[in-house]
Amino acid sequence: MEGSPSTIGAVTALAESPADARAARLAAAPPAVVLDHVHKTFRLPHVQYSTLKERALHPFRSTTYDELKALVDVDLTIKQGEFFGIVGRNGSGKSTMLKCLAGIYRPDRGRITVHGRLSPFIELGVGFNPDLTARDNIVINAVMMGLTRKEAVRSFDGVIEFAELEEFVDLKLKNYSSGMAVRLGFATAIQVSADVLLVDEVLAVGDAAFQQKCFEEFTRLKAEGRTVVFVTHDMSAVERYCDRAMLIERGNVLKIGEPHAISRAYNELNFGRLVHASDETGRYGDQEVCAIKDAWFEHAGERTGEIAQYERLTMCARIHFRDAVEEPVIGFSVRNDVGHTVFITTTEWAQTPTGTFAAGDEIVVRITVDAIMSPTKYDLTPSIAPAGGVDVVDVREDLASVYVHGTRVTGGLVDLPHTFTLERGT
Amino acid sequence: MTELAAPPAPVSRVPTRGDELRRLLSLTWTLALSDWKLRFYGSALGLAWTLVRPFALFGVVYVVFTEIAGLDKNVPNYGVYILFALVLYTFFTEMTSNSVQALVSRESLLRKMQFNPIVIPLSISITALLNLGMTLLAVFIFALGTGVYPTLTWLELPVIVLLLFLFGTGVGMLLSVLYVRYRDVQPIWDVVTQITFYASSVLYVAVPTVPANYRQEFLCNPLSALFAQMRHAVIDNDAPTITSAFNHGVYVLIPLGIIVGTFTLGLWFFVRESPRVAENL
């Protein structure tokens, strides 16, 4: 990873110094990015004169413009070593801001100051040519990002290794799957080892494992004291990775603050009251008529956090009714440590009538299964919805967890009960 | 954009002007080289195609103009001359015609990467230069075969190519930026190249074929002037140099001025317009 000689010194210096010294130095360091009252307006002419002929025929006709205010008085300071999120709806000015930061667009007014080398991940694999091999494309892309040709050639092995494309080095890019091309683009961009990384929703592509890898890489770079500016629609990513975030709407900065508060503001902006903003993450629904109070796992009548494989496992949820409810649909879903759902059921599917409840009632719902899942951690998501309705009243993701332990790891998600039969002849 | 300040530990060196220039050159070279390579991918004859075109054109032109029009009278090594002139003229049109749409066709690059857009017309000129180098090798072999032997004055050829390079790059920069605003630059330039092909001394020689009463004006065309000097330097040392082809040697400053002026104008216009090019595409 430490391909660029200009940063090797900085990296080793960091490794030697204690963490608090680094923190102190980061605090004393000048901000990585400063936007000082930045304005950007695009002029959209009503009639586009795009030929010389028309210009010559109507030399004095003045063109009228619509003004699109893409950025209005944006004032922002991003500290060094910060993971900063920019969120907003489509057309809110996020990408314009990123492009101004990257120096692709010039602000009309105001000043932008960036300390250190900047690497834009505006789009991965820009300039990749489908008719060239991965080898050639890496060099072009790396040079475009500011490496010299020598550095680009040197970084080559690291790029291929990170992208996990060793077998396809000499394949033309047009024969790559889109995921492979994106991996190659990301790996190249990350090799540039810039001080400020501008990331524009590049992670919307690629599979879950690769996204995870990308985020780990950003987190690692951040730990090295680099700054990441991250544009996204994915609120869970903002909450997980960002130190601070900004909500932007029609070019105006609505709010800068804690990722959590920003993500709530974003959801409010987007869905109005559709999804009730909840204090917890991973909780949906308005919880007006009833609410899930708690969920847990039981074994042999006792609460437990772990269980041996093939034992009887009980999933439980406590529900409180604030109002009279008839035939609510109660569901459980279980997913494993990598987020695969291994089991879902609802009272509706199981054709179990639930009955009628009055305000103030509290019930505990239980189902019992054989723990035939392969050994790992499992999370339980209970949910409750009105009869036949589409909206949920309350969903609480991953409210309880249990570790299934055992010695037989087959590699399958579950170990279904089975017997072999062998017959000679037919 | 990037403000200079004493960088704290985690920040790598802020790029200086020299770094920027080095990056510009290495990016230009990388783009030019990959463009050049691309030309031969997926074609059976590969490199040979760069040679087939000028030589095929040359064959046709040679037959028509010697056998039918009889333009080769009193012109020693007429065939070698038109071959050289054709190759140089192709070099010029490649630089200019390929530049017209260059910025627009690389829109995604310009919109998503930060680099000096001047890289694009420059890399196109460099690609054309690489092609010229390839073709000239074959042309030299042809020249030797037909009895034109190297002399010291062949050393003038790089200077002629350099001037042509400046002229073509200047025009290319101008056209590429104009095309962003006015899309009819494309057909206009197609017509202009057609006209200059016949209006410049590609298929005939300036002296003595062009009538003396407007030869002065004719030689003000930088292409004709360069080809006239090329003829003296490479093909026939007895042919007049460009200074002696003019009535007064000092007139040579006119085509030279046009070349330098065009390059300066193109550069100025490009530098003026390019910061906003990404937005106007």
Chai-1 contact restraints between the chains, C-beta under 6 A:
chainA,res_idxA,chainB,res_idxB,connection_type,confidence,min_distance_angstrom,max_distance_angstrom,comment,restraint_id
A,S6,B,S12,contact,1.0,0.0,6.0,A-B,restraint_1
A,S6,B,R13,contact,1.0,0.0,6.0,A-B,restraint_2
A,T7,B,S12,contact,1.0,0.0,6.0,A-B,restraint_3
A,A10,B,A9,contact,1.0,0.0,6.0,A-B,restraint_4
A,A10,B,P10,contact,1.0,0.0,6.0,A-B,restraint_5
A,A13,B,A9,contact,1.0,0.0,6.0,A-B,restraint_6
A,R25,B,A9,contact,1.0,0.0,6.0,A-B,restraint_7
A,A29,B,P8,contact,1.0,0.0,6.0,A-B,restraint_8
A,S50,B,R183,contact,1.0,0.0,6.0,A-B,restraint_9
A,T51,B,Y182,contact,1.0,0.0,6.0,A-B,restraint_10
A,T51,B,R183,contact,1.0,0.0,6.0,A-B,restraint_11
A,T51,B,D184,contact,1.0,0.0,6.0,A-B,restraint_12
A,L52,B,Y182,contact,1.0,0.0,6.0,A-B,restraint_13
A,L52,B,D184,contact,1.0,0.0,6.0,A-B,restraint_14
A,A102,B,Q114,contact,1.0,0.0,6.0,A-B,restraint_15
A,G103,B,M1,contact,1.0,0.0,6.0,A-B,restraint_16
A,G103,B,Q114,contact,1.0,0.0,6.0,A-B,restraint_17
A,I104,B,Q114,contact,1.0,0.0,6.0,A-B,restraint_18
A,I104,B,A278,contact,1.0,0.0,6.0,A-B,restraint_19
A,Y105,B,E279,contact,1.0,0.0,6.0,A-B,restraint_20
A,R106,B,P275,contact,1.0,0.0,6.0,A-B,restraint_21
A,T113,B,E3,contact,1.0,0.0,6.0,A-B,restraint_22
A,V114,B,T2,contact,1.0,0.0,6.0,A-B,restraint_23
A,H115,B,V11,contact,1.0,0.0,6.0,A-B,restraint_24
A,G116,B,V11,contact,1.0,0.0,6.0,A-B,restraint_25
A,R117,B,S12,contact,1.0,0.0,6.0,A-B,restraint_26
A,I122,B,K112,contact,1.0,0.0,6.0,A-B,restraint_27
A,E123,B,K112,contact,1.0,0.0,6.0,A-B,restraint_28
A,V126,B,L109,contact,1.0,0.0,6.0,A-B,restraint_29
A,V126,B,K112,contact,1.0,0.0,6.0,A-B,restraint_30
A,V126,B,M113,contact,1.0,0.0,6.0,A-B,restraint_31
A,G127,B,L109,contact,1.0,0.0,6.0,A-B,restraint_32
A,D131,B,L38,contact,1.0,0.0,6.0,A-B,restraint_33
A,D131,B,Y41,contact,1.0,0.0,6.0,A-B,restraint_34
A,D136,B,S34,contact,1.0,0.0,6.0,A-B,restraint_35
A,I140,B,T30,contact,1.0,0.0,6.0,A-B,restraint_36
A,I140,B,S34,contact,1.0,0.0,6.0,A-B,restraint_37
A,V143,B,S26,contact,1.0,0.0,6.0,A-B,restraint_38
A,V143,B,L27,contact,1.0,0.0,6.0,A-B,restraint_39
A,V143,B,T30,contact,1.0,0.0,6.0,A-B,restraint_40
A,M144,B,M113,contact,1.0,0.0,6.0,A-B,restraint_41
A,G146,B,R23,contact,1.0,0.0,6.0,A-B,restraint_42
A,T148,B,S26,contact,1.0,0.0,6.0,A-B,restraint_43
A,R149,B,S26,contact,1.0,0.0,6.0,A-B,restraint_44
A,D195,B,V11,contact,1.0,0.0,6.0,A-B,restraint_45
A,D195,B,S12,contact,1.0,0.0,6.0,A-B,restraint_46
A,G225,B,P10,contact,1.0,0.0,6.0,A-B,restraint_47
